[in-house]
Amino acid sequence: MALTGLEIFKLLPKTNCKKCGMPTCLAFAMALAQKRAKLDDCPDVSEEAKEKLAAAAAPPMRKVAFGSGDNQVAVGQETVMFRHEEKFHNPTVIGASVSDKLSGEDLTKRIESINALKFERVGTKLAVTAIVVSNDSGETSTFAQAAETVKNASSLALILVSDSAEAMAAAVAKTKEAVPLLASASADTAEAMAKIAKENNCPLVVKADSIEAIAELSEKIRAQGVEDIVLNLDVPNIRDQLCNLSRMRALSLRKLFRPLGYPTISFITEGDSDQQAVTAISLICKYSSIVVVDIIEPYMFLPMLTTVMNVFSDPQKPVQVEPKVYSIGEPNESSPFLFTTNFSLTYYTVESDVEASRIPSYILVVDTEGTSVLTAYSGDKLNEKTVSDAMTKCGVEKLVKHRKLIIPGYVAVMSGKLEEATNWEIMVGPRESSMIPKFLQEVWK
């Protein structure tokens, strides 16, 4: 249970030394309780107090990492039910499955298809982050061999799925340096699976068919010495799954019920590609930390990964591009010169339409703190001074000789002041970005 400010204050040295940057120890205690300060900021706190405060300050949901090197992924460590309260921290991991019934060229092609599930959206790289090996054959040696093949052929974070402790032990022996996530321990296999996870320092999935059962099982696994746990609530339909995931989230974050304070995983194996994608998107929104699907069609993964990107973006920090001059094609000193704002969606929309014109151009991106053209203008983040300063900073006079600037049609009202501030001829461009190709081809001289 979280400690109050006064309870924390009792554990502090009470010297009011101000070394922490706060005027009093009580003020520091209140800041700690509100998670606006770190215990490390107090140099005089005792070791005993550190232990008590560290336990109390532990996040309500444990962070669990698996995979190795640059491809390690982390889930959990969430602190809020809704992202507008703060933000969500560790994006949902999307995994694609590989059956150990595949072999030879079929297995190789499946792995290569999963490795190739990479996309780019508004300047952000999106990709599947986990590859999942399922013990569909029921054979120990077959599962171990398939796991080793996948590990050697893919750098993605690895998830091993088997109900057999014997098969899991054999697969982990060949893949433990990849730090796989082991799925799953049930009530019958809890002790054996926990032993494998602990000996190989791997996180473990626990599986049950009710919230009460999964809470009891997570406590049992934790008593075996396994701290990194992922919960798999195995229920028959998506309605119950969404409802129970929301209940588990509320119990762990709001009630601080530690047996449920772990990330979750969902396996989607039923239905065609469309059904699996729709189910996956629903689970990403409410509140599955890892989603595993049994499909590999690229067009199905883009909406899933876009949903992850949208849900886990910081609502207080819009996705932005770097403010600077971007060259579209191979522009020269006579090429068109446009400006827009550094909101990613705005910039990449304008960029694609400028490319569509097939006229090499320059685009000046003005820093408006990640807001769109109209929003920035309404908030006075886009005005003649910000544009003029950006032009000076980027040295645009050295890039073109014509001294003509094309501005978005929606801010035509600023053309007069902008002309005075820059001594450039201002050309009012179209309001809609989709009209840029026609404007550049017919109006630009």
LINLIN-V88106 format. One line per field, one symbol per residue. phi: phi as a letter, one per 30 degrees, with the letter a starting at -180 (. if undefined). psi: psi as a letter, one per 30 degrees, with the letter a starting at -180 (. if undefined). burial: I if it has 24 or more other C-alpha atoms within 12 Angstrom, else O. A space follows every 10 residues. Layout:
phi = ???
psi = ???
burial = ???
This chain:
phi = .ddddddded cddichdidd jcdbdddddd dddcicbcdd dcdcddddde dddddddedd bddbcbibid cdbbbiidbb dbdddaaccc eedcbccbdd ddahdddddd ddddeddbbb bhicdbadcb bcccdddicd dddddddddd edcbcdecbc badcdddddd ddecbdddhd dcbbccedce dddddddddc hcdbdcbaca dddddddddd ddddjccdbb cbdccdbddd dddddddddd dddcchdedc dbdbbbccbc jdeddddddd dddddbbddb bcbcbbdedd dedddddeed dcdddcbedb cddaccccib dbdcdebcba ccdedddddd eddddddice bcbdccdbii cdedddddch cbbddddddd ddddidddcb cdhbcccddd cedcdddddd dcicdccddd dcedceeddd dccdb
psi = kkkleeeeef flfhfhfgff fleleeeeee eeeghglkef fjfgkleeee eeeeeefkkf kkkkklllbf gklklaglfl ekffedlkej kkkkkklkkg fllbeeeeee eeeeegiklk khgkkklkfk kkkkiffgke eeeeeeeeee effkglkkkk jkfkeeeeee eeffgfffil kkklkaefge eeeeeeeefg hklkkkklgl eeeeeeeeee eeffgjejkk kjjjlfleee eeeeeeeeee eeeefhjefg hlllkkkjfk laeeeeeeee eeeefjhkfk kklhlgkeff feeeeeeeee egljffjlkl lkjakkkjbi lafglkjlla lgkeeeefee eeeeeffgjk lkkkjkjghg lleeeeeegg fjaeeeeeee eeefhfffel ffhkkklkff hffgeeeeee ffglkkkjal ekeffeeeee eeek.
burial = OIIOIOOIIO IIIOOOOOOI OOOOIIIIII IIIOOOOIIO OIOOIOOOOI OOIIOIIIII IIIIIIIIOO OIIIIIIIII IOOOOOOIII IIIIIIIIII IIOOOOIOOI IIIIIOIIOO OIOOOIIIII IIIIIIIOII IIIIIIIIII IOOIIIIIII IIIIIOIIII IIIIIIIIII IIIIIIIOII IIIIIIIIOI IIIIIIIIOI IOOIIIIIII IIOOIIIIII IIIIOOOIOO IIOIIIIIII IIIIOIIIII IIIIIIIIIO OOOIOIIIII IIIIIIIIII IIIIIIIIOI IIIIIIIIII IIIOOOOOII IOIIIIIIOO OOOOIIIIII IIIIIIIIII IIIIIOIOII IIIIIIIIII IIIIOIIOOO OIIIIIIIOI IOOOOIIOII OOIIIIIIII IIOIIOOIIO OIOIOIIIII OOIIOIIOII OOOIO
